[in-house]
Amino acid sequence: MVQVGACFMVKMSYLGRYFLLILTLWLISHMNLIHAAPMSFKGSITSMSSISSTYSSLESGYAITSKDTLGIKAAINKENTNKLKTGGIFYLRRLMRINKINSQTNLWLFTEAGGIDVKKNLKNDNYFYLSPTLQFDYETKRLFNLISHQVLRVGNENFDTTKVEAGFSFYEAAYNETQPWFLLKTRYTNNINNKTQYIPSLRFINKSLFGEVGLSTDGDPSLHLMYTF
């Protein structure tokens, strides 16, 4: 979901996005040929992509332990004439997990470092960035809640991003069955998006395959796919 540092800042053309979608659909159609296991296990590789007209990302990570993941990521965040392009490496650490009979609570620390290209008011600047993200989520078999905040400061600019998500499952499902969810996702990035984005979405989970399709209140369609090998 790609090279390190400046090479990560790959322009995501529409052709590239369509190729990624075709590749993902191919993987889905050949799932019987791929060995998959539940997420967050040592030695797994998780790849994911998010595609919309305002935000796109591509990343892949390797779980070195059940709590620690190393990976690479590239992303584009844009609105009108403002655009951020980032690319680098990341380290994901599960700080806390509370398992109960009917629920699970997690606290995550995601730290990313690399190169960033900032385009604002037709001016381009390049920086090195170090960006931590703290994420809290709580879920049961029928409910899901998430809040995260990314700190991203370069030059004299504040590009922090806050996300809040909440939703419910239509019904309970076994591990080998597809479970559909409805979520309301919100996203706000300082100095890029001039307002909070609201994205009603449908989520589908089957074994190690995770997919979402959404349509923002501004009419912007989005697609999010994740698969763990």
C-alpha positions as CSV (number, residue, x, y, z in Angstrom):
1,M,0.0,0.0,0.0
2,V,5.9,2.0,-2.6
3,Q,9.6,3.4,-1.8
4,V,11.1,5.2,1.4
5,G,11.5,8.9,2.0
6,A,11.0,11.1,-1.0
7,C,10.4,8.1,-3.2
8,F,7.3,7.4,-1.2
9,M,5.7,10.5,-2.5
10,V,4.2,8.8,-5.5
11,K,1.5,10.6,-7.4
12,M,-1.7,8.6,-7.2
13,S,-3.1,9.0,-10.6
14,Y,-6.6,7.7,-11.5
15,L,-4.9,4.9,-13.5
16,G,-3.0,3.8,-10.4
17,R,-6.1,3.8,-8.3
18,Y,-8.0,1.7,-10.8
19,F,-5.1,-0.7,-11.0
20,L,-5.1,-1.0,-7.1
21,L,-8.9,-1.7,-7.2
22,I,-8.5,-4.4,-9.9
23,L,-5.7,-6.0,-7.9
24,T,-7.7,-6.1,-4.7
25,L,-10.7,-7.6,-6.5
26,W,-8.4,-10.2,-8.0
27,L,-7.2,-11.1,-4.5
28,I,-10.8,-11.4,-3.3
29,S,-11.7,-13.7,-6.2
30,H,-8.7,-15.9,-5.4
31,M,-9.1,-16.0,-1.6
32,N,-9.3,-19.8,-1.7
33,L,-5.7,-19.8,-2.9
34,I,-4.4,-17.5,-0.2
35,H,-3.7,-18.5,3.4
36,A,-5.2,-16.0,5.7
37,A,-5.5,-15.7,9.5
38,P,-7.0,-13.2,12.0
39,M,-5.6,-9.7,12.2
40,S,-2.8,-8.8,14.7
41,F,-0.9,-12.0,14.9
42,K,2.9,-12.3,14.8
43,G,4.4,-12.7,11.3
44,S,1.3,-11.3,9.5
45,I,1.3,-8.8,6.7
46,T,-1.5,-6.3,6.5
47,S,-2.0,-4.1,3.4
48,M,-4.7,-1.5,3.1
49,S,-5.8,1.3,0.8
50,S,-8.2,4.3,1.0
51,I,-9.4,6.1,-2.1
52,S,-11.5,9.3,-2.4
53,S,-11.2,12.6,-4.2
54,T,-10.0,14.3,-1.0
55,Y,-7.9,11.6,0.7
56,S,-6.0,8.6,-0.6
57,S,-3.5,6.4,1.1
58,L,-1.6,3.2,0.5
59,E,0.2,1.2,3.2
60,S,1.6,-2.2,4.2
61,G,2.9,-3.4,7.6
62,Y,4.6,-6.5,9.0
63,A,3.8,-7.6,12.6
64,I,7.1,-8.3,14.3
65,T,5.1,-9.3,17.5
66,S,1.5,-9.4,18.4
67,K,1.8,-5.8,19.6
68,D,4.3,-4.2,17.2
69,T,4.1,-3.5,13.5
70,L,6.6,-1.9,11.1
71,G,5.6,-0.7,7.7
72,I,5.5,1.9,4.9
73,K,2.9,4.4,3.9
74,A,2.1,7.0,1.3
75,A,-0.9,9.4,1.4
76,I,-2.4,12.4,-0.3
77,N,-4.8,14.8,1.6
78,K,-6.2,17.7,-0.5
79,E,-9.0,20.3,-0.7
80,N,-9.3,22.9,-3.4
81,T,-5.7,24.3,-4.0
82,N,-4.3,22.9,-0.8
83,K,-2.6,19.5,-0.8
84,L,-0.4,17.4,1.4
85,K,1.7,14.4,0.0
86,T,3.4,12.3,2.6
87,G,5.5,9.2,2.4
88,G,7.6,7.3,4.8
89,I,7.9,4.5,7.4
90,F,5.8,3.8,10.4
91,Y,5.8,1.9,13.7
92,L,2.5,0.8,15.3
93,R,2.4,-0.2,18.9
94,R,-0.6,-1.5,20.8
95,L,-0.4,0.2,24.1
96,M,-3.4,-1.5,25.8
97,R,-6.0,-4.2,25.1
98,I,-8.8,-5.1,27.5
99,N,-10.7,-8.2,26.5
100,K,-14.0,-9.0,28.0
101,I,-16.6,-11.6,27.2
102,N,-18.6,-9.3,24.9
103,S,-16.2,-6.4,24.2
104,Q,-12.7,-5.3,23.3
105,T,-11.0,-2.0,24.1
106,N,-7.7,-0.9,22.4
107,L,-5.3,2.0,22.7
108,W,-2.8,2.4,19.8
109,L,0.3,4.6,19.1
110,F,1.1,5.1,15.4
111,T,4.4,6.9,14.7
112,E,5.2,7.9,11.2
113,A,8.4,9.6,9.7
114,G,9.3,10.6,6.2
115,G,9.0,13.3,3.6
116,I,6.1,15.7,3.1
117,D,5.3,18.0,0.2
118,V,3.0,20.9,1.2
119,K,1.1,22.9,-1.5
120,K,-0.8,25.9,-0.2
121,N,-1.9,28.9,-2.3
122,L,0.1,27.7,-5.3
123,K,3.3,27.5,-3.2
124,N,5.2,24.2,-2.7
125,D,7.5,23.4,0.3
126,N,9.2,20.1,1.3
127,Y,10.0,19.0,4.8
128,F,11.0,16.0,6.9
129,Y,8.2,15.1,9.3
130,L,7.7,13.0,12.5
131,S,4.0,12.4,13.2
132,P,2.5,10.5,16.1
133,T,-1.1,9.3,16.2
134,L,-3.0,8.2,19.3
135,Q,-6.1,6.0,18.6
136,F,-8.7,4.6,21.0
137,D,-11.3,2.1,19.9
138,Y,-14.1,0.1,21.6
139,E,-16.1,-2.6,20.0
140,T,-18.6,-5.4,20.7
141,K,-20.1,-7.8,18.2
142,R,-22.7,-5.2,17.4
143,L,-21.2,-1.7,18.3
144,F,-18.0,0.1,17.2
145,N,-16.5,3.4,18.3
146,L,-13.2,5.0,17.4
147,I,-11.4,8.4,18.1
148,S,-8.0,9.3,16.9
149,H,-5.8,12.4,16.7
150,Q,-2.7,12.8,14.5
151,V,-0.1,15.4,15.3
152,L,1.5,16.8,12.1
153,R,3.5,20.0,12.4
154,V,5.9,21.2,9.7
155,G,7.4,24.7,9.3
156,N,4.9,27.1,10.9
157,E,1.9,25.0,9.9
158,N,-0.4,22.8,11.9
159,F,-1.9,19.9,9.9
160,D,-3.3,17.8,12.8
161,T,-6.1,15.4,11.8
162,T,-8.9,14.3,14.1
163,K,-11.2,11.3,13.3
164,V,-14.3,10.1,15.1
165,E,-16.2,7.0,14.0
166,A,-19.2,5.2,15.4
167,G,-21.5,2.5,14.1
168,F,-23.4,-0.7,14.6
169,S,-23.7,-4.2,13.0
170,F,-26.9,-5.3,11.4
171,Y,-26.6,-8.7,13.0
172,E,-24.0,-11.0,14.6
173,A,-22.0,-13.3,12.3
174,A,-19.6,-16.2,12.7
175,Y,-15.9,-15.7,11.8
176,N,-16.4,-17.4,8.4
177,E,-19.5,-15.4,7.6
178,T,-19.7,-11.8,6.2
179,Q,-20.9,-9.3,8.8
180,P,-22.2,-5.9,7.5
181,W,-21.9,-2.7,9.5
182,F,-23.2,0.9,9.2
183,L,-20.8,3.7,10.3
184,L,-20.8,7.4,10.5
185,K,-17.2,8.6,10.0
186,T,-15.9,12.2,10.5
187,R,-12.6,13.7,9.6
188,Y,-11.0,17.1,9.9
189,T,-7.5,18.3,9.0
190,N,-6.3,21.7,10.1
191,N,-5.4,24.1,7.3
192,I,-6.4,21.7,4.5
193,N,-10.1,20.9,4.9
194,N,-12.1,24.0,5.8
195,K,-14.9,21.9,7.4
196,T,-15.5,18.6,9.0
197,Q,-16.2,15.8,6.5
198,Y,-19.1,13.5,7.3
199,I,-19.0,10.1,5.6
200,P,-21.8,7.5,6.1
201,S,-20.3,4.1,5.2
202,L,-21.1,0.5,4.9
203,R,-18.5,-1.9,6.3
204,F,-18.1,-5.6,5.4
205,I,-15.9,-8.0,7.3
206,N,-15.2,-11.6,6.4
207,K,-12.3,-13.5,8.1
208,S,-9.2,-11.3,7.3
209,L,-10.9,-9.2,4.6
210,F,-12.2,-5.8,5.6
211,G,-14.0,-3.5,3.1
212,E,-15.8,-0.2,3.3
213,V,-17.7,1.9,0.8
214,G,-19.0,5.4,1.7
215,L,-20.4,8.6,0.4
216,S,-19.7,11.9,2.1
217,T,-22.4,14.5,2.6
218,D,-20.6,16.5,-0.1
219,G,-21.2,13.6,-2.6
220,D,-17.6,12.3,-2.5
221,P,-17.5,8.5,-2.8
222,S,-14.8,6.6,-0.9
223,L,-13.4,3.1,-0.8
224,H,-11.3,1.4,2.0
225,L,-9.9,-2.1,1.7
226,M,-7.7,-4.1,4.1
227,Y,-6.4,-7.6,3.9
228,T,-4.2,-9.6,6.3
229,F,-2.0,-12.4,5.0
